[in-house]
């Protein structure tokens, strides 16, 4: 299709995807779980992309009430989805798993993207919210939530209960 493309750095750890689902999708990724480095690269790269756009007299659409306005309404606000691939086969089989994710404000999908199933207990865990929190807060929610899920998984591997690790919270309004 016309006017579509993807640009990336030499290591393919920073990508800019134009006219896929949203007008612009900026991706920072790497294996190993160093969320701080991934987020730092994202921020640095996004500033450079925004500078290039501004230099041409354009800007990202932003609204004081809604944040960044994107094609996909679920991305209103920061537009940031921070995701981690994590293998948690035991936790994911716990009947409380869905509620745990809701309380932690996380969502799951398969590693193949939206609407894909997890394979071998490996999920893409990401922030459920885009609106109402800063990018730093959203990344921290993912870091803290994935840390808890991994601790739960280790307890279950040892044959121990995770009852004391289950987060408390009301999900009725979510």
C-alpha positions in Angstrom: 0.0 0.0 0.0 0.9 3.6 -0.6 2.4 5.8 2.2 3.3 2.9 4.5 6.6 1.9 5.9 8.8 0.9 8.7 12.2 2.4 9.6 14.5 0.9 12.2 18.0 1.3 13.7 20.8 -1.1 12.8 20.1 -3.4 15.8 16.3 -3.4 15.1 15.7 -2.3 18.7 14.0 1.0 17.7 11.4 1.1 15.0 9.0 3.7 13.6 6.0 2.2 11.8 4.0 4.6 9.6 0.3 4.1 8.7 -0.2 0.6 10.0 -3.0 0.7 12.7 -2.1 4.2 14.0 -0.6 6.9 11.9 2.7 6.4 13.7 3.8 3.5 16.0 7.1 3.9 17.8 8.6 0.7 19.1 11.5 0.1 21.4 12.4 -3.5 22.3 15.1 -5.9 23.2 15.5 -9.4 24.8 16.5 -9.7 28.4 14.0 -7.7 30.4 15.9 -4.4 30.8 12.8 -2.2 30.9 14.8 0.9 31.9 17.1 0.7 28.8 14.1 0.0 26.5 12.2 2.9 28.0 15.2 5.2 27.8 15.7 4.3 24.1 12.0 4.9 23.5 12.1 8.4 25.0 15.3 9.4 23.2 14.1 8.0 19.9 10.6 9.5 20.2 12.1 13.0 20.9 14.2 12.7 17.7 11.2 11.6 15.7 9.1 14.5 17.1 12.0 16.9 16.3 12.1 15.7 12.7 8.3 16.1 12.4 8.4 19.6 14.1 11.2 20.7 11.7 8.8 20.1 8.8 6.1 22.2 10.5 4.0 19.3 11.7 3.2 18.0 15.1 1.5 15.0 16.8 -2.1 15.6 17.5 -2.5 16.3 21.3 -5.4 17.4 23.4 -5.2 18.7 27.0 -8.1 16.5 28.1 -7.5 13.4 26.0 -3.7 13.4 25.6 -2.4 12.1 22.3 -5.1 11.5 19.8 -4.5 8.4 17.8 -6.5 6.4 15.2 -7.2 3.6 17.7 -9.4 5.0 20.5 -8.0 2.5 23.0 -4.7 4.3 22.8 -6.0 7.7 23.8 -3.8 9.4 26.4 -0.2 8.4 26.4 -0.6 5.9 23.6 2.0 3.8 25.5 1.7 0.0 25.7 4.7 -1.3 27.6 4.8 -5.1 27.2 6.9 -7.9 28.5 7.0 -11.5 27.3 7.0 -13.7 30.4 6.5 -17.5 30.9 4.0 -18.0 33.7 2.3 -21.4 33.0 1.3 -22.1 36.6 0.0 -18.6 37.5 -2.0 -18.4 34.3 -3.8 -21.6 35.2 -4.8 -20.2 38.6 -8.6 -19.4 38.6 -7.8 -16.0 40.0 -5.4 -15.0 37.2 -7.8 -12.7 35.3 -8.7 -10.9 38.5 -5.1 -10.6 39.5 -4.4 -8.9 36.1 -7.4 -6.5 36.6 -6.3 -5.5 40.1 -2.7 -4.9 38.8 -4.2 -2.9 35.8 -2.5 -5.3 33.4 -3.7 -7.1 30.3 -2.5 -10.3 28.6 -2.3 -11.4 25.0 -0.3 -14.1 23.2 3.1 -13.3 22.0 1.8 -13.1 18.4 -0.2 -9.9 19.1 -3.8 -9.0 19.7 -6.2 -11.9 19.8 -3.6 -14.6 19.8 -3.4 -17.4 22.3 -0.5 -17.9 24.7 1.8 -20.8 23.7 3.4 -22.8 26.5 2.3 -20.4 29.2 4.2 -17.4 27.6 2.2 -14.2 27.6 2.7 -10.6 26.5 1.8 -8.7 29.7 1.2 -5.0 29.3 -0.4 -2.0 30.9 -4.2 -2.0 30.6 -4.4 1.8 30.8 -3.2 4.5 28.4 -5.2 7.4 29.9 -4.8 9.1 33.3 -1.2 8.2 34.1 2.2 9.3 32.8 4.4 7.1 30.6 6.7 6.6 33.6 3.9 5.4 35.8 2.6 3.0 33.2 6.0 1.4 32.7 6.4 1.1 36.5 3.0 -0.6 36.7 4.3 -3.2 34.2 7.6 -3.7 36.0 5.9 -4.1 39.4 3.1 -6.3 38.1 5.4 -8.6 36.1 7.7 -8.9 39.2 4.8 -10.0 41.3 3.6 -12.5 38.6 7.2 -14.0 38.5 7.3 -14.2 42.3 4.0 -16.1 42.2 5.2 -18.4 39.5 8.3 -19.3 41.6 6.2 -20.0 44.6 3.9 -22.3 42.6 7.0 -24.1 41.1 8.1 -24.8 44.7 4.6 -26.2 45.5 3.7 -23.3 47.8 0.6 -21.2 48.1 0.3 -17.8 46.5 -2.6 -16.7 48.7 -0.5 -14.1 50.5 0.7 -12.6 47.3 -2.7 -12.1 45.7 -3.3 -8.3 45.4 -6.4 -6.9 47.0 -8.6 -4.7 45.0 -12.1 -4.1 43.7 -12.5 -4.9 40.0 -16.3 -4.4 39.8 -15.9 -1.0 38.1 -13.2 -2.1 35.7 
